[in-house]
């Protein structure tokens, strides 16, 4: 049995070691320089000399001390972007892991709260329309309005775009503007080329701001499209803020069951590459046309 006094000594020593682990780097950074008698302050280090931890992928980060089988651990990490092997200081995350977490969280927030730039949309040569959401706050708090357009906007879409297409492809910001700017330039041309090369009548591509997936149903109805496909930014996580998906529906209409949609997800540099995803989506769209079905009704 460990006596109460011995237990207290152990706890004190553990706490001292934890405090030392946290404080020692700070002491080193601020210790007096013997040559100049001036303190070395972290804030004075030039940016180019600071290590950018965000440039290191989680698959390559391994902080477990004295692992039993490091090789197998690394094999497991190579298959996922999950935060494995980050270790801890007592019950708390270590400083670098906490900073990495906060950096990845900031990337996710930026993806959600920023807008796709007007310059990007103009570069693609796309006309832009908005749902009933008036701003980003309304978009996030009223998802129902992100699925609808006012009558004037629907009339404008109908007037600007080719009606009765076999396939209508458009782009929407969704929950990640970063995903759109990172992937659309390669994905959209691959889809359009794949469809047109097979003689499919493709509608006029355009951009929808503050759009949810369900907005494609009103677009399908107003343009009388056989198949509608939206390339949309997905809700970002801590692994990436660049994930885009394609939602496809045959003969869409407002209120159609979600089970009728076919989805290709995880389109990003560490998932399915953008150009490869575009070619795959084009093949699926052609199969939907042939089968006259999508979602659970489509047998791929």
Secondary structure, 3 states (H helix, E strand, C coil): CCCHHHHHHHHHHHHHHHHHHHHHHHHHHHCECCCCCCECCHHHCCHHHCCCHHHCCHHHCCCCCCCCCHHHHHHHHCCCCCCCCCCEECCEECHHHHHHHHHHHHHHHHHHHCCCCHHHHHHHCCCEEECCCCCHHHHHHCCCHHHCCCHHHHHHHHHHCCCCCCEEEEEECCCCHHHHHHHHHHHHHHHHHHHHCCCCCECCCCEEECCCCCHHHHHHHHHCCCEEEEEEECCCCCCCCCCEEEEEEECCCCCCCHHHEEEEEEECCCCECHHHHHHHHHHHHHHHHHHCCCHHHCCC
